[in-house]
Amino acid sequence: MPSTDTILPLHRLTTAEPAPPRRTTLPDGTPAWHFSRYTDVRFVINHATFQRDAPTAADDDTTNLVDAPDAVANVHDDQHLRLRRAIKRAFSPRAIARMTPWVAGVVDQLLDALVEHGSPADLVTHYTQPLPIAVMRRLTGVHDVDNARLLHWAEHAFAGATTDLAKTTEATREFTEFTLKLLAERRHTPGPDLVSSLVQATDEEGGITEPQLVNLVSTLVVGGHDTAMTMLSNSLLYLLGERPDVWARLGSDEAAARLLTERMLHLIPLGDPDERPNPLRAHEDIDVGGVTVRAGEIVVVDRAAANRDPAVFSDDPFSDLFAPLESPTLAFGGGRHYCPGTWLARTELHLGLHRLAARLPGLRLTTSDDAVQWRLGTITRSPLHLPVTW
């Protein structure tokens, strides 16, 4: 892991030039096809023949939620469809639209507290961290665990290769016990929350194992706030540090704020793209981008490069942050493994940016992005602190 003084903000990372498919070698020596053009990457991630190899207890060297054999991304065929059906209704655009008023209420409550605290303040402590936690508490009905414990579980649930394996194992054991207890409580006394809905849906669906349900609920409890906090913090670092010219319009024009939100999701990755290649295996012979990928061969895609492909997107994608994207972003994947929390993430980021800019039009960062201390050790990366004044 590099020292923090060598780490670039995510909006400054350079991407490889999109190029025709080429042969490459993974860090473990496995040969693979590498795709980086937008049309090629979009085809691969949307085609059912390309699937992740599910890790097994024998060869998996991590205990985090993402890489577990029971994770949604590692389950295929009928089991995957059952899991997707169980969560689809809860996270559809229509369902998220019904949640929007109370998400806005959470944002406003935090802004009231931030203003009452007064300037200066740390946006991570007072805003970007508690906002998604409060949203997920409301969504899942989990209110009896303090924020520090949830953040501890999240850190190890999405642990990277540098995290202490023994600590990750212990945190995962503790979190699993909590989730099993939560599921038992919701089966006995269901409520109007997402966990109760998932328990009912999976029990009615059938064919979903208890470990799969535990992984799904655990991921929802901590995954939603980790992703949203990361996106919001990194977006604010960029906007306040390098684009104060857009702050006034971001706060005064909600339609424009939605367009800017989409740009932030598209241009600022959740973590360093090079750290997790997420190889896929072809399950049949198929032609992609002018080459034939044979059944059994491994492919990797560079979504960051594809999202900057000049054949599809503007040569300077940061120039006009209020311009509609020329094509759909690949930030949330695609196909059967498209991130189910996409619309909730968009809503939290949009409301979090727009209402903050509207409430504090004179907000400014009091440090440079070169001086940022980073939250490291997980598959995502964001500032530990965002000191501001107004």
Secondary structure, DSSP 8 states (H G I E B T S, - for coil): ---GGG---GGG-------S-EEEE-TTS-EEEEE-SHHHHHHHHH-TTEE-----TTT-----TTTSTTSGGG--HHHHHHHHHHHHGGGSHHHHHHHHHHHHHHHHHHHHHHHHH-SSEEHIIIIITHHHHHHHHHHHT--SS-HHHHHHHHHHHTB-TTS-HHHHHHHHHHHHHHHHHHHHHHHHS--SSHHHHHHHHHHHH----HHHHHHHHHHHHHHHHHHHHHHHHHHHHHHHHH-GGGHHHHHH-HHHHHHHHHHHHHHS-SS-GGG----EEESS-EEETTEEE-TT-EEEE-HHHHTT-TTTS-SSTTS-TTS--SS---TT--GGG--TTHHHHHHHHHHHHHHHHHH-TT-EESS-GGG--EE-SBSS-EES--EEE-
